[in-house]
Amino acid sequence: MCLTTTCSLLTSGDIITCDIKKEVLANVKDYNYNFKKAWYSKEANNLRIKIKNNECFCTMANPI
């Protein structure tokens, strides 16, 4: 199960949580470079709900 607790911050400002899907969670530029606001944005929370509902399958997820 992917917990979306880690991410990659790209030089473009894009925050991605999955190095396989490369789906952009948010861009820090859209949040005045405030990472915390981007990380806890409505879009980010919607992605977490999708993951929690098993709408994302990953063979790379850490077993818990």
DRENMITI-94568 format. One line per 10 residues: their letters; for each residue x, y, z of N, C-alpha, C, O. Coordinates in Angstrom, 3 decimals. Layout:
! DRENMITI-94568
a	X/Y/Z/X/Y/Z/X/Y/Z/X/Y/Z ~ ...
END
This chain:
! DRENMITI-94568
mcltttcsll	0.843/-1.185/0.000/0.000/0.000/0.000/0.883/1.241/0.000/1.783/1.379/0.828 ~ 0.618/2.119/-0.917/1.349/3.381/-1.004/0.762/4.352/0.002/-0.447/4.586/0.004 ~ 1.579/4.906/0.833/1.086/5.825/1.856/1.226/7.284/1.456/0.756/8.169/2.172 ~ 1.863/7.546/0.327/2.087/8.899/-0.153/2.676/9.786/0.938/2.203/10.896/1.182 ~ 3.698/9.283/1.575/4.369/10.065/2.611/5.712/10.590/2.128/6.381/11.343/2.835 ~ 6.099/10.197/0.940/7.343/10.683/0.359/7.037/11.281/-1.004/5.986/11.023/-1.592 ~ 7.964/12.075/-1.492/7.740/12.694/-2.786/9.072/13.084/-3.403/10.131/12.978/-2.785 ~ 8.978/13.537/-4.636/10.111/14.124/-5.322/9.715/15.528/-5.726/8.616/15.746/-6.236 ~ 10.597/16.474/-5.503/10.371/17.852/-5.922/11.265/18.090/-7.130/12.490/18.106/-7.018 ~ 10.644/18.273/-8.274/11.384/18.441/-9.508/11.826/19.890/-9.679/11.269/20.789/-9.049
tsgdiitcdi	12.813/20.115/-10.518/13.325/21.472/-10.723/12.266/22.405/-11.308/12.387/23.625/-11.193 ~ 11.241/21.850/-11.926/10.146/22.652/-12.480/9.213/23.164/-11.387/8.380/24.037/-11.632 ~ 9.356/22.619/-10.187/8.470/22.961/-9.084/7.392/21.915/-8.870/6.656/21.971/-7.885 ~ 7.295/20.956/-9.790/6.304/19.894/-9.659/6.647/18.968/-8.506/7.807/18.617/-8.290 ~ 5.614/18.582/-7.774/5.748/17.594/-6.708/5.104/16.319/-7.230/3.932/16.317/-7.606 ~ 5.872/15.239/-7.252/5.327/13.949/-7.643/5.515/12.978/-6.490/6.510/13.037/-5.767 ~ 4.551/12.088/-6.329/4.638/11.127/-5.229/5.022/9.747/-5.720/5.378/8.875/-4.929 ~ 4.949/9.549/-7.026/5.225/8.234/-7.582/6.194/8.370/-8.748/5.898/9.036/-9.740 ~ 7.344/7.739/-8.622/8.334/7.797/-9.686/7.953/6.924/-10.873/8.576/7.012/-11.931 ~ 6.941/6.088/-10.710/6.490/5.237/-11.811/5.434/5.965/-12.638/5.560/6.060/-13.859
kkevlanvkd	4.394/6.480/-11.982/3.307/7.147/-12.700/3.660/8.577/-13.096/3.169/9.091/-14.101 ~ 4.504/9.205/-12.311/4.908/10.595/-12.533/3.710/11.559/-12.578/3.734/12.561/-13.294 ~ 2.670/11.240/-11.809/1.506/12.113/-11.722/1.843/13.297/-10.828/2.310/13.122/-9.703 ~ 1.606/14.492/-11.327/1.938/15.697/-10.579/0.881/15.936/-9.507/-0.310/16.055/-9.793 ~ 1.350/16.001/-8.277/0.484/16.259/-7.132/0.126/17.745/-7.074/-1.029/18.107/-6.848 ~ 1.109/18.581/-7.275/0.941/20.030/-7.248/2.249/20.647/-7.735/3.233/19.946/-7.971 ~ 2.241/21.945/-7.878/3.461/22.666/-8.219/3.641/23.756/-7.179/2.731/24.549/-6.937 ~ 4.818/23.794/-6.562/5.041/24.755/-5.479/4.916/26.199/-5.954/4.623/27.087/-5.153 ~ 5.133/26.445/-7.242/4.985/27.801/-7.770/3.545/28.283/-7.649/3.293/29.473/-7.463 ~ 2.598/27.346/-7.755/1.180/27.695/-7.637/0.776/27.992/-6.200/-0.327/28.480/-5.952
ynynfkkawy	1.650/27.705/-5.266/1.384/27.922/-3.844/2.407/28.884/-3.239/2.739/28.798/-2.057 ~ 2.894/29.795/-4.069/3.853/30.808/-3.621/5.061/30.161/-2.951/5.587/30.672/-1.962 ~ 5.491/29.025/-3.509/6.645/28.257/-3.035/6.487/27.736/-1.608/7.472/27.467/-0.921 ~ 5.244/27.600/-1.175/4.964/27.071/0.149/4.682/25.574/0.003/3.570/25.177/-0.346 ~ 5.688/24.755/0.268/5.557/23.313/0.089/4.435/22.729/0.940/3.672/21.885/0.471 ~ 4.335/23.171/2.178/3.327/22.626/3.087/1.913/22.842/2.548/1.079/21.940/2.626 ~ 1.636/24.025/2.004/0.316/24.286/1.438/0.056/23.393/0.228/-1.058/22.902/0.047 ~ 1.063/23.182/-0.590/0.916/22.316/-1.757/0.696/20.871/-1.324/-0.161/20.178/-1.872 ~ 1.463/20.422/-0.345/1.396/19.031/0.122/0.032/18.702/0.726/-0.449/17.575/0.602 ~ -0.589/19.681/1.379/-1.888/19.461/2.022/-3.038/20.111/1.243/-4.090/20.401/1.813
skeannlrik	-2.838/20.334/-0.040/-3.863/20.954/-0.872/-5.028/19.996/-1.116/-4.939/18.800/-0.838 ~ -6.106/20.541/-1.633/-7.285/19.733/-1.955/-6.920/18.644/-2.964/-7.358/17.502/-2.826 ~ -6.130/18.985/-3.967/-5.720/18.016/-4.984/-4.893/16.885/-4.375/-5.057/15.719/-4.734 ~ -4.015/17.241/-3.463/-3.177/16.232/-2.801/-4.039/15.294/-1.961/-3.837/14.079/-1.970 ~ -4.985/15.853/-1.250/-5.863/15.018/-0.428/-6.736/14.118/-1.290/-7.011/12.979/-0.912 ~ -7.181/14.621/-2.459/-7.958/13.791/-3.380/-7.134/12.610/-3.876/-7.654/11.501/-4.008 ~ -5.862/12.838/-4.150/-4.985/11.756/-4.589/-4.817/10.726/-3.475/-4.827/9.524/-3.742 ~ -4.665/11.176/-2.244/-4.532/10.250/-1.119/-5.782/9.379/-0.960/-5.687/8.193/-0.644 ~ -6.947/9.978/-1.181/-8.198/9.218/-1.102/-8.229/8.150/-2.187/-8.629/7.016/-1.926 ~ -7.811/8.500/-3.401/-7.776/7.530/-4.496/-6.840/6.372/-4.152/-7.160/5.213/-4.416
iknnecfctm	-5.710/6.679/-3.575/-4.752/5.632/-3.199/-5.335/4.766/-2.089/-5.234/3.539/-2.130 ~ -5.942/5.405/-1.106/-6.540/4.663/0.010/-7.644/3.719/-0.473/-7.832/2.636/0.083 ~ -8.367/4.136/-1.506/-9.448/3.331/-2.069/-8.942/2.308/-3.085/-9.720/1.741/-3.853 ~ -7.633/2.083/-3.076/-6.994/1.103/-3.964/-7.210/1.391/-5.442/-7.285/0.462/-6.247 ~ -7.311/2.665/-5.811/-7.431/3.036/-7.211/-6.062/3.126/-7.875/-5.949/3.449/-9.057 ~ -5.046/2.839/-7.107/-3.680/2.853/-7.617/-3.013/1.562/-7.154/-3.042/1.227/-5.970 ~ -2.425/0.858/-8.080/-1.735/-0.375/-7.729/-0.258/-0.207/-8.028/0.121/0.244/-9.109 ~ 0.561/-0.566/-7.080/1.993/-0.385/-7.250/2.748/-1.602/-6.748/2.548/-2.051/-5.619 ~ 3.603/-2.119/-7.584/4.439/-3.253/-7.167/5.651/-2.773/-6.370/6.375/-3.583/-5.792 ~ 5.871/-1.471/-6.336/7.032/-0.918/-5.641/6.690/-0.465/-4.224/7.577/-0.027/-3.491
anpi	5.432/-0.561/-3.826/4.999/-0.058/-2.516/5.681/-0.830/-1.395/5.957/-2.024/-1.514 ~ 5.939/-0.132/-0.330/6.556/-0.749/0.852/5.532/-1.570/1.607/4.440/-1.070/1.878 ~ 5.833/-2.789/1.953/4.883/-3.589/2.721/4.803/-3.076/4.154/5.824/-2.760/4.765 ~ 3.632/-2.997/4.667/3.413/-2.537/6.040/2.780/-3.647/6.830/2.506/-3.480/8.018
END
